[in-house]
Amino acid sequence: MEELGEHVDEFLALETPETFSAVGRLYEDFAPTSDAEVIAALDAVR
């Protein structure tokens, strides 16, 4: 968690399990979402 301090102004973790390493490890596909995909998803619900 200390490494985040270089990249964020503030970070709050209510709980961090001892075995926590990365959220992406829990997903089969954790590819980044492009700006175009985010804009399309937001447009779809407006």
Buried (B, 14 or more C-beta within 10 A) or exposed (E): EEEEEEEEEEEEEEEEEEEEEEEEEEEEEEEEEEEEEEEEEEEEEE
